[in-house]
Amino acid sequence: MIHFTVGPLRKPTTLSSALKMAGISSTLRRRIKHNGTCRCNGIIVPPYHMVHTGDTICITLPIRNAFEPEYIPIRIAYEDDYLLIIDKAAGLLMHPTSTQRQGTLANAVAYYYNTTNQYRGYHPVHRLDKNTSGLCLIAKEPHIQSLFDKQKLLYRRVYWAIVTGYFPASLATINMPIAREPASIIKRHVDNDGKPAQSYMTRLAMNETYSLLQIFLATGRTHQIRVHCSALGYPLIGDDLYGGTQDKISRQALHACAMELIHPVTHKHLFITAPLPPDMQSLLIQARWEHLLRPLSQFT
């Protein structure tokens, strides 16, 4: 469902023009024209209907690309009419693939929508790797997803990563372009001809065996943190794809632990956190870093 109030107009305009001014993409406007049900102040109207300042617009569209509902326990960190933020468990794919049609976060969300009587879509604003845990931001409508790009809103994520060895810098800004490895459909590597990739790293704790880093991403390249840490010589513990060993943890020790954003509709400031999962908590306890097992109150 798309719901908005027409802003100040110098003169009445068509509903189609009002949709464009509201930031609705051309692709979505075409879907609305052919398949949508448009209401102006509660009355069904065609796209060429003339609207005025202050009119309330409500548009419904049939849900596309629906996923097979499947019961998979999920932890919801935040939810409203427009957004769903989930603390994803490691081992859970974001989307079905050609070889795995079930057992994904999309299937779990479809089941959740069914049980809560929500006729909503699944539109991830960003994605996490299968074996990365933590916060995922899901838009319930496609136009909400696009607003994050169109409005240039504040949207920041922070990760905690446990890397192999003694990370030497307390603060580091990493600028290393990333590209797909020619011989692999999965693996990435640092390549001067690749796409720009920038990471900001803060060392929170260290010993001779491993270090705990807090990482912000200025870009969102596939495997960005994993590639950057590996290229620096400090692969994530458990990340066998990029040189980490799995003697302490069976997956990459990477968790999306906090998210800060301006809501694209209400424009409220949101700060959401997710505690470290047990496997990463265990590593911190082994290293005697228990004092770090506290909720983040702000980005540092």
N, C-alpha and C positions, 0 to 999 in steps of 0.2 A: 504494500500500500504506500502511495505517495501522498503526503498531506502537507499543505503549506497555505499561507495567506498571501495574497497578491500584494506586493509592495507598492510604494507611491508611483503613480502613472500620470503623465501629462495629459493623456487622453485614453479612452478605452482601447484595449487591444485584444487580439484573438487569444484563446486559450493556448494554442500552439506557441505563440510568441511569449506568453507568460511562462510557459514551461522552459523555453530557452533561457529567459532572463533568470529563472530560478536555478539554472545550472544543470538542467537535465540534458544528458548527452543526445546527440542526433540519433544514435542507434536506439536508445530507449524511447525517444519521441516517436520513431517509426513504429516500434512495438505498441506504443499507446494508441497511435492512429489506427492500427489494424486490429488490435486485440484488446485494448483497454476499455474500461468503463469509467467515464469521467463524470464527476459531480461538481457542480458549482453551487455553493450554499445549500447542499443536500439534494439538488435537482440534477438528473442525468442530462448531460449536454454533449454536443459534438465538439470535436477539436477546433472548429472554426467559430465557436460561440464567443461573443465579445464579453470580456471580463473587465472589472473595475477595481480600483484601489480598495483593499480591505475584503475582497471576496475570498471565501474559503474554498479551496480546491482539494478534492479527494479523488485519487485515481487508484483503481485496482487492476491488477494484471494476473493472468494465470501463471502459476509457478512453473518455471521451466527447469529441466535437468534435475528433477526430483530424485533423491537417493532412497534406496531401500532402507526403511527404518530397521534398526537393530539395537537391542538393549546392550549398551556398553556404559558402565558407570562413568560419569563425567562430573568434574567439580566446576561449578559456575562461580566465577569471581565477581562478575557484574552483569546485570541485564536491565534493559529498559525496552521501550517499544521499537527502538532502532538498532541497538547494538547488543551483542552477546560476547562476553569475554570469558574464555574457558582456560582453566589451568590444565593443559594437555599432559597426559602421562607419556613417558617415554615408551616407544614401541608402537605408537599409534600413527598411522598415515593420516595426512590431512584429507586426501581425496581417494576414491577408488581409482585403480589403474586397470590396464587391460588384463593383468594377471591376478589382481586382487580386487574383487567387486564388493567385498564386505569387510567388516572389522576395521573401519576407518572412522575418523572423527565426523565426517559428513554423515555416515550412517547413524552414528550416535546422536547427532543433532537432529536428524530427521525423526528419530524415535522420541526425543525430548519434545519436539514440536507437537507430535501426535498426542503425547500424554498431557500436554498443557494447552491443547486446543488452539494452537497457533498456526495460522496459514502463512508461513514465512519462508524465505529463501535462505540459502547458505552461500555467502559471498565473502570469503576471507580477504581482509585488508592486507595481511601479510601471511607468510607460511613459515612453519617450523619443520626441520628435518624430522624424519620418522623417530629417530632416537634422541632427539632434543626435547626436553620437557619444558613446561612453563606456559606463559600467557599467550593466547591466540585471540586476535580481535576479529570478530565475525560481524559483517553488516547483514541485517535482515532483509534489505532491499538493495538492488543494484545501484540505484542512484545515491544511496548513502555511501556505498563503497567508493563511488567516483568523487564524492565531495571532498574526501581527504586530499586528493590531488588538485581538484579545481580550486578549493579555498585556501590551499597552502597552510593548513592548520597545524598548530603544534601537535606533534605526534612523535614521542620518543620512547624507546625501549631500552632497558638495561638488562644485561646478562651477567651471570656469574659463571666463570669457567675455571676449572682446575687443570693446570698444565704441568707437563713434566719438567722437572728441574727448577733451578733458582732463577726466577725472572729478574733481571738486573735493574730495571728501571722502575721507579715508583710511579711515574707517569710516562705515557708514550702515545704519540699520534702516528698511526701507521697509514701510509699512502702507498698501496701496492695494487695495480690493476689486476683483475682476475679474468681468466678465460677458461673455456672447457679444454681439457686435455685431448689432443687429436685422436688418441687411441681409445678413448673412453666416452661412454654416454653419461657417466655419473660424475667422475672425478674432475675437479678443477685445479688450476695451478696459477701461480703468479706469472703474468705475461705482460710485457710493456705494451703490447698491442691489444690487450684486453680492455674490459670496461673499468672505468674508475671505481675504486673501492677504498673507503676510508673508515678506520676504526680508531676509537679513543679508549685506551686501556689504563686502568688504575690498579696497581698492586695493593691488595688488601692484607695479604699474609704470605709468608714464604718459609721454607726450610730447605734442606739439601735435597729432598726428594721431589717436592712439588710446590707450586705457588697457586694462590687464589687470586684471580683477576676479576675486576668489574669492568664491563665493556659496553660502550655506547657505539651504535652504528650510525654513521652519517649517510651510508648507502646500504642497500639490502641485496647484495649479490648472493647467489647460491653458495652455501658453505663458507661464507665470508670469514667468520671467526675461525673456523677450523683451518682454512687455507692460510690465513695470516699468521696464526700461532705456529703452524707447522713450518712455514717459510722462515720464521724468525728462529727456528730451532727449538721451539717449546711446544710440541704437539699436545693436544688435549689428552689427558689420561683416558684410556678406553677407546680412543679413536683409531682403530686399526687401519682405516682407509688412508689416514694421513700420518702414520708413523707412531701412533700412541700404542702402549701396551695395555692388555686387558687383565693383568694380574690383580688389579685392585677394584675394577668396575667393568661391567660387561658392555657398556655403551659409552659414547663420548660424554664426558663430565661437563655438560653444558645445560644451563637452565635459564629461561627467560623469567626473571624474578620480579620485574616491575615494569609498569607502563604509565606514561603520563601523556595526556591528550586534552585538547579542547574538543568538546562534543560538537559534531558537525551540524546538529539541529538546535540544541538548547544553548550551545556555546558555553556550557559550564566546564570548569576545570575538573578533570578526573585524575586521580592517582591511585592505581590499583597494584596490589602486590600478591605474590604467590610464594609460599614457603618452599625452601629446598626440599626435594623428595628424599626419602630415607637413604637411598644409595649414596647421594652426595653428602647428606648429613653425616653419614658414617665416616666418610673420608675426613671431614672437618674434625670430628671427634677424635679420630686416630691421630691427627696432627696437633691435637690440643688447641683447636681454634673454636671451642664451644662458645666463646664470648661473641662470635660473629653470627651465631644462630639466632638472630633477632629480626623482626620485621623492619623493612626499610621505611623510614618516615619521609625521606626525601632523597633526591639524587645527590650524590656527593662527587 
